[in-house]
Amino acid sequence: MPKKWLIGAGKMEVTIGVLALQGGVAEHLNHLNQIRGVKAKAIKKPTALADCKGLIIPGGESTTMRKLIKEYNFSAALKNFHQQKNIIWGSCAGLILMAQEVEGEEKEQLELLNIKVQRNAFGSQLNSFIEKDVIPKVSEQTQELVYIRAPLIKEIGPDVEILYQKDNKILAVETKYLIGTSFHPELTTSTIFHQYFVDKIKNIAS
Ligand SMILES: NC(=O)CC[C@H](N)C(=O)O
């Protein structure tokens, strides 16, 4: 059975933004551009969100990105984007920025996702690693999971579902409108995870 949004010869095009303040912007754009029915664009100012149905907050350096979010007046725009029932996916630093609470930090968070995270939970850049595993909710195919100074999801609220965990470590979560991953699907050659994000957007938008 084709998915709902495929009816009508897959004509529905959806615009998806990548927050382009710092970090792995090009890699996410490149992955989105490989998916049919997607128009991907870099978001450099809040008004650019207007025609987007989804947004990726990329990996990078959360401290720097938090400063730039403030400087470019993105805080209210991102909260508003979420309240309008658009889908946001934060990968790594993006996940940290979306969290309700960051362990040991008092700084203002976007507080979109009801989780507590620990930054750099697997050590420094040198302790970066790649694993291979299946995330059944996303695909039956094995995916490469790239961890770079990755955060760990320590606690989740009642409205948050675990999308992926290994050895009792929560590494990806979702709600109806949000996805958060500790790992970086944009740094692999596969578009499986981006496809999952696009399907979630199209299923809600249809
Ligand atoms: N690859 C990443 O996005 C790393 C995130 C980084 N450790 C931070 O705290 O911002």
The ligand as an ORCA input file, in Angstrom:
! r2SCAN-3c Opt
* xyz 0 1
  N      28.817     16.880     16.789
  C      28.195     17.717     17.578
  O      27.203     18.347     17.225
  C      28.829     17.876     18.908
  C      28.053     18.686     19.880
  C      28.971     19.310     20.894
  N      29.534     18.325     21.756
  C      28.210     20.361     21.692
  O      28.047     20.215     22.851
  O      27.786     21.310     21.122
*
